[in-house]
Amino acid sequence: MWERTLQDLIRGLRANKNDEAKFIAQAMDEIRKEIKNKDMELKAGAVMKLTYLNMLGYDMNWASFHIIEVMSSSKIHLKTVGYLAAGQSFDDDTDVLMLTTNLIKKDLSSSPAEVAITLNGLSSVVTPDLARDLIPEVFAMLNHSRPHIRKRAVLTLYRVCERYPEALSQGIIRLREKLDDSDPAVVSTTVNVICELARRNPQDYLPLAPHLFHLLTTSSNNWMLIKLIKLFGALSPHEPRLVKKLQPPITELISTTSAISLLYECVHTCIIGNMLQGPSGLSLAQTCVSKLAAFLQDADQNLRYIALLALVKIVPTHANLVAEHQDVILASVDDDDISIRMRALDLVTALVNKHNLQSIVQQLLSHLVQPQTSVPSAVQSLSQHVVPSIPSKAPSLPSQSSAYRLVLSQHVISMCSNSMYDNVTDFEWYLSVLVDLTYVSNVDIGPRIRDQLVDIMGRVRAVRAYAVKLMVKLLSDETLLVHAGEPGSCSEVLWAAAWICGEYCGELLAPEELLPYLLHSEIHNLDPDTIVVYLQAATKVFGYWFTEAAQQWTDDLLDKVKGAVDSMMERLEDFVSSPHIEVQERAANILQLFTFIKHDLTTYRPKSEPAFSDGYSASLSVFDAPEIDSGPAFPKSLYLIHPLFSTYELNPVASAAQASVPIPEGLDLDAWLVPSMQVPVNDENEGGEMVAEKKVRKKGKKGKEKGSSDRTKSKETKRRTEGEEVLVPLEDTETPEEITERERQKAERLERMREDPYYITDDQPPKPPVDDVDSIPIIRLDELPPPTPKVEPRLFALKSSSARSSSPRFVVEKEGEMPEGAIPTPPLSQSAPITRQQTPSLFERISTPPPILPSFQQYDVPGNDARASTPEPIKVTRVKRKGTGTGKKKHTTGTG
């Protein structure tokens, strides 16, 4: 009978690609028949074909016992097939694996060829139980006369110790012996195994350091030297004395070896092993940096890549040495390989300091400029402050993918904002950089630019005047509004621009000129959050402009102010019907404020005129005063908006402010807000339940209820006012017998609910009755504390930038504001105290303060209409009436 071989199976698979499943099903049927045959050759062939199909994803666990039969064959080529199939399919859940223990022990005592095959198979199928049972045999193989058997035994010992860690203590001793083996292959294998085992617990292998150091200084095998260097890199952090011992041989290897892999491993070990620290490590660091700098100029991209990786790790300890090769590093940013450019960006970010920040940022920004694209005007400010430290050249403009542009923009911001702007010496330049990124990045970096602008405004006071001018230019650029919805438009920057102009509107030279841009019709293209900030900023600017107009008031300004108010209200009408609730609510609130102001402007009487000369007014308002001479020379509503936003100065908040908020006295944060999980009984429903119970009373009480109903009917009175029926509350509704009966029924109901396991009750004391007026607490208004005095509105800085010195000193408020009553933690390092001038308030800045606004007219309340301290309660009476034809009672509730 002719049987298919493995070659025939492979040919059949290639020939039946269109119907492979059917062919494999037929082949599996043949394999099931062949594997049960007593002929070991035929059985081994079936196992071989099944192993091949298992690599294609087909299950062969059903043939585990037949695989063990092939493993027990006395023929070496069949035993090889069995161990190969076992390593391919056996795992910890294989049931028949326990049958292989004695088989493996027998094979390990056979010929060297069978021992080699067995060790190879054991390393693949070893389990914790097998490892425990076969440790003596594996240790015995370490002393085999054949070097290749000892080498395989060392590798198998690694798998045994990995699956059975209890053997590791004895295994380390045997591995130490193998370090002195006469065969170099055994020694190299032992070093490799120790290097892998030391990844978990390096301190356990410190006793092997003398043997390993001897091999490091005497061996010429580069692959073994690489493993030894890695091993010492893991051991040196746990033994500081190794650092000084290893510096001479590693320095010699770095200087003399021509193997790039060994050279990089030496440099990497010096970095992770803290060998570059201290005076003794300076020369080694110089050697490492010079070798890596040579890699950067190599034509091999792999060498440039690993050099950049290593230099990033050296920068934290020896930045000055890496900075000497700044030109070569920056040239790597122009590389065509994206991976090299990314690693170069990481290195440049770590290399930046106060002296090279501006030159590095300028070169990185040049990569974002598209070809044949004019640089925005903000870039011109860069050239006024930046002096490049390297000769500028036209960049090669590598592939400008969106991912790379996004990473490049993020690195630019990270370099400048690192450690709370420690590297930034000129914040006007940094603001210009942020505006540059808005125009040239073409990626979604807008939220981060927005956060940076807002953060700088809060922390750096001296730059606010320049920032407001820059933000006005952004708001006046219609291209940002038109392309607001496009990807990479960075329209979120407009959020920051509007917020800055509104919050620091005191820096505006002409506030009224900014208002058309804040109320532009194109702002509907922005997202709702930005529109809200636009409306808020417009209100703030209006309020500031009104105060400025009040300080310099002339009657000629009245028409201009009225026109501005009308224009503002007209623009707000478009947002009151916005589908976004936040925009709609903000617009409606602001519109009401301006309606109030408009009403006041209509009633304003100039001092020079006895009455209004135009038809603008419609009616009098609460701003009318009985005497014109007692009012100010300007409309009082001009000071309505600005104090709402400028009363308190907005300061940065410290990072520990929330944790430093003092706990109020008497507040226990660990106490439960709800002392019990039980739901209290709702007493308000008692009346309804009581009515339901009274309706089912027996007819035996009918006479009593009839008398009670007649009494209540005689007391009930009705009156009609303008055709409407009004119920008059009754004074007495229940007899003492009815009150007693109601209380008894209530007690019975509560007792019944208390015993009901499906009804949740509350054990809290009962509430006082509603009729108990004396239990209502009385608060005397004359004992309340006086109201907090109003804080005068403040402005934040001068309007004109000419008041600043030619070289402003930028002070960054890194600490932030702490809550009142908190005890801040003292900083680790305090800088020299800086005297800061308090920001003048609105009235301090004015030479002639405005007149005090007169108080509004008081409402006269007649004495006879004064309310009593406690109103009389309205009593609710249940009136019982006799139903017609039935014994049920109807209840009528009187209302007052």
Beta strands, then each sheet from edge to edge (+ up, - down):
strand 1: 718-721
strand 2: 724-727
strand 3: 878-882
strand 4: 889-893
sheet 1: 1+ 2-
sheet 2: 3+ 4-
end
